[in-house]
């Protein structure tokens, strides 16, 4: 499938909306009790915005199978899972150690943007 990253971005974007709504409604009391509303919202915001970025880079990759686009996509996917996933887990469970995983996800997200930049600056 030539558009696997675009499909992944669309799926992760939809999941971000579902998780955000679930957090705002079904998990609201738990998040308030754990004092993690802001943490959950940060995870949700980064999840959604990077899903949009993934959809963009996925579309570009479907047109041009360049290595920097491939790595941008892979990095963004890993970043969403590690960054947002750790913040969701921390927010719901209260396990503070999950916060130590978020920076790993942040590095993946930054790497995704750096790979997109390298693609944009490449010489053909």
Helices and strands as residue ranges (DSSP letters): H 4-24, H 28-33, H 37-63, H 67-79, I 80-84, H 85-93, G 96-98, H 99-121
